[in-house]
Amino acid sequence: MKKLAILSGAGVSKESGINTFRDNNGMWEQYPVEEVASIEGWYKNPQVMLKFYNMRRRDLATREPNKAHHIIAELEKYFKVDVITQNVDNLHEKAGSTNIVHLHGELTKARGEHSNYPIYEIGYKDINWGDKTPSGEQLRPHIVWFGEAVPMIEKAAEIIGNCDILLVIGTSLNVYPAAGLIHYIKNGTPIYLIDPNPIKVNYKQYTQIEEVATKGMEIFRDLILNSNEPK
């Protein structure tokens, strides 16, 4: 069974109603990125950060996987699939994918503000100022913010370095270090890109499907399985 690595970004979840940083509407517009997505923002005003991620968690509780998430999960019937996602939502899990690496953390989990472990499952509950770990640390979202190390980057690089096919979906490959993962691919490994906007990469063996995630995954599935399923 061939190894399919999938690097997913915000564009996968956009059709489920989850806004990206670049959207000109929704909750992101109300807050500068440095105030709610950086470690400096946490040190400056943690209560604003908690409020923001509580809002995101409540919003996530109302969202469901879209067709792109479901097709990605379906491909486990045919490939050894590893999903490496930049998203902090749980829609890949809800769709049924079983091997998922969250590069930027998970919205439904929390940890102590000074500790990477242990990690606590909180579901869609709020984290409030004064909520503590058993050791007495303030709880914070289990999110990798700008200015922090990305602990899962080495595992992600290993997966991409050993894959037979790489699919990049819903990411413009502009945010590092995640964008640099593509450089770990073995020479000659085919790369497929799904994004409505043109993306240039320095490899000859890539194919771009210029579609939104749901339509793009239908095309990719039919292409990769060489089937005649209806689109």
Secondary structure, DSSP 8 states (H G I E B T S, - for coil): --EEEEEE-HHHHHTTT---TT-SSSGGGGS-HHHHSBHHHHHH-HHHHHHHHHHHHHHHTT----HHHHHHHHGGGTSEEEEEE---SSHHHHHT---EEETTEEEEEEEETT-S-SEEE-TT----TT-B-TTS-BEEEEE--BTS--TTHHHHHHHHHT-SEEEEES--S-STTGGGGGGGS-TT--EEEE-SS----S-TTEEEE-S-HHHHHHHHHHHHHT-----
